[in-house]
Amino acid sequence: MRLIATALALVLAAPALAAPPVRPAEDAARDADRKPADMLAFAKIAPGTVVADIIPGGGYFTRVFAAAVGDTGKVVAVIPPQARAAYAEPTKAIDAMAAAPGSNIVVVATPADPAWLGKLDVAWTAQNYHDMHNGQTPEQVMGFNKAVFAELKSGGYYVIVDHAAPGTGLDATKTLHRIDPATVKAEVVAAGFTFDGESSALANPADPHTAIVFDPSVRGKTDQFAYRFRKP
């Protein structure tokens, strides 16, 4: 845990952001499980990066990204109306961070926001992709991935982190809030991306993949995959 904290401190100390968002104690307590330094390196997020944090939930990675990209970068928090309703209080906190003087965070409601068309270096979403299949058609999910594709610069990256359910296709998205990594890969590649790499930093081979992610036996310790895709 000390090594994780040290690595994160080095990454976040690099930019010259005058007043980076304060990371609450509950965020720091999750660092050992969420491995922010590893994820920053895997997603190729550094000073000057323009990164979209898609459906940021409580803003854990929004805060990490804001400090990492610094004054010369930008964090685009993508909060659709459904996510704003589901995470009402956390969303208010993200809105407040965006409104703070000198903030490098902006909030938009859709990954297809015209202001960012072709301008993103990285699009990131963590523990959300499975939910896109809960209440949306496969065509709508494809449309989402194509919208992300359009917002990215040529050579930009789309990074997806989610709870794994190997071999299940879409059968576990509602019941266990997990998804088959192979299904994610196939869908994103079909939207025009090339598969660029994966990280095992969040893998947990001890997870039997049979419990819902909120079960105390696995919560915070699920086997997660991290995939990076590239826009040609």
Number of C-alpha atoms within 10 A of each C-alpha: 10 8 10 15 15 11 16 19 13 12 20 21 13 14 20 15 21 12 15 23 21 11 15 10 8 9 16 13 10 13 16 15 14 19 17 23 22 17 18 17 11 17 24 17 21 21 22 15 21 27 30 30 26 25 26 26 24 17 19 21 23 25 21 22 30 28 29 30 25 25 20 14 22 24 29 25 28 25 22 15 11 11 16 18 11 11 16 13 13 16 22 13 13 23 15 13 23 19 14 13 9 13 20 25 27 16 19 16 17 17 26 19 14 11 9 17 16 15 16 25 24 27 26 21 19 20 20 18 21 23 15 14 16 12 9 10 11 12 9 13 17 15 14 18 21 18 17 26 28 20 23 24 19 15 14 23 29 28 23 24 22 25 28 29 27 14 13 16 15 19 14 21 22 15 12 19 23 31 29 21 24 14 14 18 17 12 15 22 15 13 18 15 23 17 17 13 13 16 16 12 17 21 16 16 10 10 16 12 21 12 19 19 20 12 11 10 12 18 11 15 17 27 22 26 23 24 22 23 25 22 22 12
